[in-house]
């Protein structure tokens, strides 16, 4: 919803922010939202206190001045606060003006935050493993071991006596206007109707799953992008004689996610970026490096198999090299040719990982640099290196003769 400088706003704050909530905001929510969104939230908290006494609305230009942010950034951060469950927004329009009510929500309690699979996953992704564990440890309470102690705390009846018969005695009445915290969990949309129908198809009665179970299930499904039909099957596999097992479901969903992502190959279809293309003369070696620059690893593997579709196992190895190790396409092409030549036309995952990891550490980005690394690996003598520079190597640019042929000939002294 587009905002304008002249739009008016009021802030409703139902409960003051205490010290623990401050820590939760800064240690748990800030890594997810950023400092500007949290700063805006705290400014709205201050505005909420003021507007409890002064009910006159203010224009959004006031927020812009206080935050030193553009209207676009204000709008962006308001939406972030809404999406994470820290803010509810209501709007009223008439012919004269548009007025918003920003209803602040308290941050979730520690227990509620860490029970929420979406928020916990986002926090884990936003922090390093070490910082994530430190954050959890920060909120843990270290107490004295009371095993050898005896509790001697006074009971209420030991100190106080209530007598309603006394003249001035009175019973406290419940006041509905007491302040209380208002929290809102993050809202996600999921096709529950299809999920329930699919569970019925698997003969899983809805009564076997509590409201908390359903919330946990759909949160995990949202984190790992699992559709309702697939999710029902995973829930079925997580049912035991004692009932639904959350830990088993989480394990099953993670396994499904890993397999599903492995089937979605992307990097193997990329060509070498222009900035890493081979430069140089028209020698056969340079032409061959340029040829490897022009092919995707998928095309090279397909060519190696006479035009037939590469097997998924080989594609997965190549995808791993490019995703996990960050190797460039033509560098992977050099590695493919080398390993196939060394390993009887079989692509060995462990062999590829060992060489690929070494190249990643050395920041190898070009086909020629990868080729030179292979020359060093073969322990060529200086005289042989001179031969490489002086002797022509009979390799056609359009051919896919493997670099291993070059290396083996060099080692055997044929060139």
N, C-alpha and C positions, 0 to 999 in steps of 0.2 A: 504494500500500500504506500503510495508516494506521499511524502511529507512536504510541507511548505513552512517557510519561516514564520508565517503569520498564524499557523495552527496553534491552538491553545492546549494546555495539558494540566492535569492535576495528578498528584501522586497519593496513593493510599498505602499506608504502612500499618499493618495490623499488629505487629509485634516488634519490639526493638531488637537489633542485632547484638547478640552477646559475644563474649570472647571466643567461645568454642566455634560459634558460627563464623566469626571472622577468620579463624584458622582454616575452617572447612572451605570458605570462599577462596582464600589465597593459596592454599596448598592442594586442593582437589579440583576446584572449578577454574582457577586461573590458568593452569596448563592447557585446559580445553578451550577456553574462550579468549585468552589473551588479556593483557593489562588494560587495554582501552575499555573492553566490555565490563570488566570488574570495576574499573574506575567510574564508569557511567552508572553502574548499579549502586555504588556507594554514594555517588552524588544524588541519585534518586532517593536513597535512604535519608540523606540530610534534608532533601526537599519534602519528603513525606512528614518528617518531624515538624517542619515549618508550616506545612499546609494543614496540619491538625489544628493549628491556631488561626491561620489565615486561609480562608477557604477560597480566596480569589485565585482563579487559574492564571498561569503564566504562559507566555508565548514560547515556542521552541527556540526562538533566537536567544533566550536566556540560557538554555542548555548549551547552545553552540558557543556562547561567550564563556561560560564557566569551564567547559571541557576543552576549549580551543580545538574543536573538531569541526569538520565540514558537515553539512546536513546529510550528505550521502553516508558518511561514516557513522553519524548518529543513528540513521535508519538501519544500517547494517548491524550495528552492535545491539540495537533494540531487538532485532529479529533473532540474534544469537541468544540473548537472554530469554526470549520467549521460547525458543526451541529447546533450551536446556532445562526449562521449568522454573526459572527465577522471576518470570514476569508474565502477567496476564494483561492484555490490552483491550480496551473497549473504546468505541468511537461513536460520536453523535454528530450528525451533520444537519445544518439548516442553511437557509439562504445567506446568512450573514457570516458564519464561521464554521470551522470544524474543530471539535474538542475531543481530546483523548483522555481517558483515565488509565493511568499506569498503576496497576495493582501489584505491589511487590510481594513475592512469595519467599518464604524463608528457605535457605538451602536445606537439602535433605540431611537427615542425621547421618552420622558415620555408618551406622548399621545399614540404613536404607541405601546409602550411596554404594557401599561395597556389595550389597545384595543385587544391585542393578547391573546386569551383565554388560549393557551397552556403555554405561559410564565407566565401569571398571576397565573394559577393553580399551576405550578411548584414552583413559589415563595411562594405562600400560603402554600404549603406542606413543603417547606424547612424551614420556619420560624414558630415560635409559633404565635398564634392569636394576642397576645399583640405586638410582634415585627413587625408583618406584618402591623398592624395599625400604629405603630410608624414610619415605613418606608414610608408609604403613607403620613403621616402627615409631615414628614421631607421635602417632595418635594412640599407641598402646600405653596402658597405665602399668607402671611397675610398682607393685605393692610388697610390703613386708610379708614374709612367710609367717602366718599366724598359727602354724601347727602347734607350737608350744605355748600359745597364749590362751587365756580364758577370757571370754567376753563378760564385761561387768557393766555394760551400758544400761542406764536407767530406763525403765518403761514409763509410758505416759501416765499410767495409773499410780506409779510410785511417787509422782510429783504433783499431779493435778487432780482436783476433785471438781466435778461439775454438779451443781445443784440448781435445778430449774425452779425450785420452790422459793428461792430467795427473791426478795422484792425486785431487785434490779437485774436479776438473771434473765437472759434472753437467748434464743436459739438463732444461730446464723442462718440467713436465708440465701439461697442460690441466686447469684446475680448474673443474668444472661449477658451483661455487657462486659464481663471480664475479658481482658485481652488474652488472646491465645495465638500461637504460631499457626500460620497457614503455609503449608508446603504443597508443592505440585510436582509429581514425578514427570519425567519427560514423556511426551505423548508420541506414539508411533502408530502408524496404520498397518494393519495386517488382515489378510482375508480369513477371518476366524470362521466364517460360514463354510468356506471350502475346507478348512482344516477339520472342523467338526464332522463334516460329511465324510471326509477321507478316513478319519478315525473310526467312524461307524463301519465303513467298508472293511476295515481291519478288525472289526468286532471288538473295538475298545470302547467301553461305556464311558460317557463323559463324567459320570459320577466318580470314576477312579482318579480323576485329575482335579485338584483343588484350584481355586482362583489364583493362588500363588504359583501353582505349577504352570498354569496356562501363561501367566505373566512371564515366568522364567523361560518357558519354551519359546514364546514369541520374541522375547528380547534376544535370545541366542540366535534365532532365525534371522532377526534383523541385522545382528552383528556380522553373520556369515552369509547373508543374502541367500537363504534357503527358501524355496517356494513351498506353498502349503502342501502340495501333493507329496513332495519329497520329505517334508518335515513329518508328515503322518507316518510314513514308513520308518523314519528314524526313531520316532516316539515308540512305535510298536516294538522295535528292536531294543528299546530301553526299559521295557516292562519286565518285571520279575514276579515271582510268586508272591512276594511281599508288597508289590505295587510298583509305582513309577520310580525310577532311579535317576536322579538329576546328573550325577557324576557320569553314569554310562552315556546319557544323552549328550553331554558336553564332549565326551571322547568321540562318540559316533559322528557328531556334527563336524568336529575338527578334521576327522579322517575324510569325511565327505568333501569338505572344503578343499583340502589338500589335493585330493584326486581330481576334483572338478577343475581346480586351477591348473593342474598339470595338463588337462585335456585342452585348455585354452592357450595354445601356443601362439606367441606373438612375435618375440624377438627373432626367431629363425627366419622370418620373412623380411628382415631389414637389410639394406645394403650399407656399405661403408660410407660414413659421413664424408662430405667433400673435403673437410679440413684435414682428414687423415689419408687422403688418396696418395698414391705413389707418384713421385716426381722423378725425372731423370731422362737419360737417353733412350734410344730404341734397342737396347741390347735385349736378347732373349729373356734374361732374368727379370729385367724391369717390365717387359711386356707381360710376362707371366704374373707378376705382382699386380699389374694393372688389371689383368684379367680376373684375378681373385677379388679385386676391389669392386668389379662390376657385377659380381654374383652375390646373391643371398646364400647363407649356409644351406637353406632348404634346396635351392637350385643346384648347388654343388653336390649335395647328397643324391639328389634325383639324377643328376648327370652320371654320378659314379655307379648308379644302378641301371644304366642304360635307358634312362627316361622313365623308369618305373617309380611309383610313389615310395618315398623313403619309409622305412619301418618306424613305428612310433617310439621304440626304444632309443634309436639313434637321435631322433628329433628331441627327445626329452633330455638327452645328454647335452646336446647343443644349446637348448634353452637354458639349462642350468648354468652352463659356462657364461652365457650372456647376461642372465639375470643376477645370479648370485655372485659371480666374479667380475661382472661388468666388462667383459672382453668385447672388443669391436668386431663386427662381422667378418672383415677380411682376415683379422688375426685368428679368429676361429676357423676360417677356411684353411689357413696354413696349418693349423693344428690338426684338422680333419685329414688333410693329405698326409701329414707326417705319421699320425697314429695308424691310419689304414695301411700305409706302406710298411710300418714296423710290426703290425699285429695281424698279418694275413687277411687283410681287408675286413677286419672286425674293429668296431669302435668300442674301445674299453673305457668304461666310466672312470675307474680308478686311475688309469694312465692319463686320461684327459684332465682329470681333476688335479693330479700332481703337477703336470706341466702348466696347466691353466692358472693355478694358484701362484706359481712362481712368476709367471708373466704379469699377473695382476699386481703383485707386490712390486714389480719392476716398472710398472706403468707403461707396458708395451701397448701402443695404440695403432701401429701401422703394420702392414704385411711384411715390409722389408725389415723392420726391427725384429719381428717374430722370426723371420728367416735367419737373420744374423744370430739370434739366440740359439737356433737349432744348429748353426755352424759351430758355435762355441760348445754346444752339448756334445757334438761329435768329436770334440777335442782335436780340431784340425790344427796342423802345424802351420807356422807362418808361411812356409814355402807353398803349402796348399792354398792358403788364402790369396797369395799372389796369383796362383793359377786361376782362381775363381775370377779375379779381376781381368786377367789377360786373355784367357781362352774363351772362345765363343761357346755357348751352351745351346745345343740344337733343341729348342722348344718353341713350337708355334703358339702364338697368342691365343688362337681359338681352341687349342688342345687343352685337355685337362690332365696331362702327364703330371704325376705327383712329384712334389719336391724331394720325396725320398729317392726317386730315381737319380736326381742330381746329387744328393748326399752320398748315396751308395757308390755312384761312379767316382765321385771325388775321393772317397775313402779307399776305394780299390785302385786308385791311381790311373783310372781310364781317361781322365780329363787333364 
